């Protein structure tokens, strides 16, 4: 898997939770750089045996992963429109 695509997925997941988490933990949110957090998660995922096994089992190629990431983004956009915070 291309690291850029994994990074985009991780960043999207962090962004979905960040606002609510930051409201609950404002001091931590001020101290944490989201870019560094994203990079750290990507690095840890790349070393995680469960993640590696899941990727091997799924046998996804870059095109499928990119399409899945696009689909996730589209669904998230529609859900956000239906359930604005």
N, C-alpha and C positions, 0 to 999 in steps of 0.2 A: 504494500500500500504506500502511496505517495504521502510523505509527511505533511505536505501542504493541505491535502484533503482531510487528513485526520485533524490537523490543526483547526481547520475551518469548522469541523463538526464539534470539536471540543469548545472552541470559542462560542459557537452558537448555544451550546448547552449552558455554559457559564453565563452568557448574557441573559438567558431565559430566567435564571434564578438570582442574578446579581442584585437587582433592585430590592426584592423582598428580603434577601439575606442581608444586604447592606443596611436596610432599615432596622433590622433586628440587632445588627452588630456594627454600628456606625464607626466606632474607633478602629476596629479591625479593617473595615472597608477603606478607611482613609489610608491605612498603612500598607495595604496590599495593592500591588501593581497588577492589573488584569492581564497584561501581556506576559509578564513573568509567570503568573499563575497558569495561564494557558500553556506556555512552554513547558512548565513543570509537569502538568498533567500529561501532555503529549509524550514527554520523556518517560514518565512512569508507566504509561500505557504500553509504550514500545518495549518495555522490559517485563511487563506483566505476563506470566505464563498463561493465564486464562484468556487474556486478550489475544495472545499469539495463537493459541489453540483455536479460538473462535474464528480468527481470520483464516486460518488454514482450513478449518471445516467449511467455512462459507465459500472459500475459493473464489472470492470476488476479485475482479480485475478493476483497474482504475476507472474504466468507463461506467461499470455498474455502480461503483462506489460514488462516483460523481453524480450519476443519475439519482441515486438514493439520497445523497446530500441535498440535491436540488428539490426532490420530492419532500423531504423533511422541512426544508425552508418554506416551500409553498403551503404545506399543511399548517405550519406554525403561523404563517401570515394570515391564513383564513381563520384559524382559531383565535388569533389576537383580534381580528375584526369582530368576531362573534362574541368574544368575552373580553372586552377592553377593561383594563384595570384602572 
